[in-house]
Amino acid sequence: MPGHGSHLRNAGTHGTSTDHGHPTAQTANLPAPEAEALFDKVAKGVFTAADAELFRAQMLTEMAGMSLEDGLVMQIHPGSFRNHNAALFQNFGRDKGADIPMRTDYVHALKPLLDAAGTDEAQAVARLAYQYSTQAIEFQIESYLRYQGDKFSEYFDANTYLLITRALDYFDPARRYGGSLSQALARASAKFLLVSFTTDWRFSPARSRELVKALLENRRDVSYAEIDAPHGHDAFLLEDPRYLAAVRTYFERTIATDLKGDAA
């Protein structure tokens, strides 16, 4: 296997990283005779559970050396219980979101690997070789993000966003009531608080005022606040004191009124 990455690149394949998923981060750096003896036991199928764990640990270190040799970023995903949901695994296959993190040790577990390959200058060479490219992986976090993105794209159709946006664009609560928003809200019995931001183009203040008008026509309990803020639709995600004060005051007043009604 050593040199396999170079063989693939010569064949026109441009790999940039390796990915390893393991239940722990345990690594080992056995002397060559011991590593060969362990491999022989595993190859013959005569091994214990401890042998299997040691073999996996040794292989991580071997893979680290080959990654350096081939100029690749090595990515390790330890401490994960893969495919924990049996029904999800049976119906949809592996790696569909049912991986649960487990406690694992990194400091001691990775030391054999880092002692063997952690200070190799090839690591820096691998990073420099892929500078100024939008597709290659220069930092290890990029490999992780690409891995997660690839998994996500397998079970989520991006066209869903188009359908959701279209549904929002065409949603009209008054459609079934001859275009009368007042009739659409006639059956509402709850109390309402509407808060709008002046620069929100997605749910503009004009639309909120239409709702307020329709609710008042039905003599419903409605409070409305319109806040002048420059942050657009995401303004409600920010800690605007006026927004927080409006919501806090509304809830305090509503709770006090309800408690007073219960006491009566």
N, C-alpha and C positions, 0 to 999 in steps of 0.2 A: 503493500500500500504506500510506502514512502515514495514521494515524487509523483503521486497520482494527480495532484492538483496541477502540477506543471504539464502533465500529459493532457489534461482536459483543456488547459489554456491553449496549448499548441494545436488542439483540435478545433479551436474557435469558441470554446465555452469560457465565459468570464465569471467564475465564482469569486466571491469576495469574503465569505465567512462560512464557518461551520457551526452547527447547532446541536447541542447535546442536552437531552432531558433525562434527569436521573432523580431517584428518590432522595439522595443525599449528595453532598458536595465532596464526599470522601475521595481522596486520591492516594496513590502509592507510587514509590520510586524504587522498585526492587532491583537488586543486582541482576545482571543479565542471566546468569545460571538459574537463579530462582524464578525469574520471569519466564524463562523457557520451560522450566519444570511445571510451573503453574499452567502455562498454555497447553502443555502436553496432556495434563490431567483433564482440562476442560474439553479439549478436542476429542479425547477418548470417552467423555461422558462419565468419568469416574471422579466426581468432585462433591464437596459438601457445600452447604449454604455459605459457610465462611469463605470457602474457596471462590465461590461465585462473586461474593462481595469484593474480595480482594482483586479478583480478575477485572471487575468493572472499574475499580479504583485505579488499577494499573493502566487500563486502556485509556482512561481520561488523560493521564500523563503522556502516554504514547501519542494520543491525538493532539495534545498541545504541541509536542515536538514537530509533528507533521504539519500542523497549521503554520508554525513559524517557518518551516522549510518551504512551504508553498506560498508564503506571504498572505495568509488569511487571518481574519479576526476570529478568535474562538469564543463562542458564546455558550455559557453553561446555564441551564435552568434547573437548579437543584431544589429539593424540598417541595415537590409537587405530587400530590396523589392524583394520578392521571385517570380520567374517565370514571370518576367516582359514582356518577349516576348510571346505574346498570341499564335502566330502561332507555335513557337517552343514547347510550352506547349501542344498544341492540337495534334501535330504530334508525339512527342517523350515522353511526360509525364513530370513530375516535376523534378527539380534539374538537369537540363541538361546544366547549364552554363549561364542562363539568370537571374541571381541574381545581382541586382545593389545596391551598398552601399548607405545608406542614413545617414544624419546627426543625431546623437543621443548623449545624455548626459550619462556619466558614473559616474561621481563624486557623484552627488546627487542621481541619479537613483538607484545605487547599495548600497547606505548607509544602508537602512533598512535590506537588506540581510546580509551585512557584520557585522552590529551590532548584528544580531541574530546568525550568524554562522562563521563569518570571523576569529575569534581568537580561534576557537575550536582546541584543541590539536589533534583531530582525523585526521586533515589534515596531520600532520607530520607522524602519524602512518600509514596512507594510503600510503604515499610515501615510507616509509621504508619497508613496507610489500612486495613491488614489486621490490626490488633491485636485481641486477644481473640476470635479465631476459631479453631476447632479444625480447619477444613478448608483455610483459605487458607495460602499460603506467605509467611512473614515473613522468614525467613533463607534464604540461598542453599543452605545444607546441606540444608534441608528439601526443596527442589526436587530435589536430587540423590538423597536417600533415597526420595522418592516415585517418581522415575524408575526407580531400581533395583527398588523394590517392584513397580511395574507390570510390568517385564520379568520378574521372578521369578514373578509370579502367572500369566503367560501359559504357562509351561512346567512349573509345579509345582502339583499339586492339593493344597490344604490338607487335604482329606479323608484324604490319606495318613497324616497324624499320627493320625487316629482309628483307622485300620486297624492301624498299628504298635502303638498303645497297647492295642488289643483283643488283638492277637497276644501281647503281653507278659503281659496279664492272664490269658489262658487257657493259656499255655505250661506244660506239665507233663511234665518229662523221664521221670517214672515211669509215665505213662499206658499205654504199650505193655508194661509189665512188671507188670501187675496192681496198680499203686499202690506197688510196691516200689522205692524210690530206690536201695537197696543193689544190687538186680539191675541197675538201669539203669546203674550205675557199675562193674559187675563187670568190664567189658572195658577199663576205663581203665588205662593203664600209666604215665602221666606222674606227676611229683611235683607237689604242689599247695600253693599258699599262698592262704589266704583271709583277708581283712581286712574287718572290719565296723565300722560306726560306730553308736553306741547310738541316735542320733536319726534314722537312715536308715529312713524308712517305706517307701521303694520296694523296697529289698532289705534287709530287716530282719535283725538278728543271729540271730533265731530260725531263719530260713531257712538262714543260713550254717551254724549249728550242726547242722541236719539233714544238710547236705552233708558236714560233718566226720564225723558219726556214720556215715553210709553208707560213706564212704571208709575209715574205721577198721574197719568190719565186713568190708571187703574187704582189710584189711591193706595199705592203700596209704600211701605217704609223704605226710603232710599236716601243714602248720603252720597255726595259726589265731591271729589277734590280734583282739581286740575293744577298740576305742578309744572312750573316753567323750568325745564331742565334741558341741557344741551346733549344728553347722552343717547338719544334715540330710543329704540325699542328695548334696549338692554338696561334702561335707567332703573327699572325695578329690581335689578340684581345688585345695584350699588347701595351703599348706606347713606341715602339722602335723608337728612334729619327731618325734613318736612313730610316725606313719605312715611317714615317710621312713626312720626308723631300722629299722622292722620290715622294710620292703622291701629296704633296703640289706643288712641282716644276713642275710636269707634268700638273696639272690643271692650274697653273698660266701661263705656257707657252702656253697651248692650248687656254686659254681664250684670251691671248694677240694676238695670231695668228689670231683667229677668228675675234676679234675686228678690227685688222688691215685690214683683208680681207673685212669686211663690209664697212670700211671707204673708201677703194679703189673703 
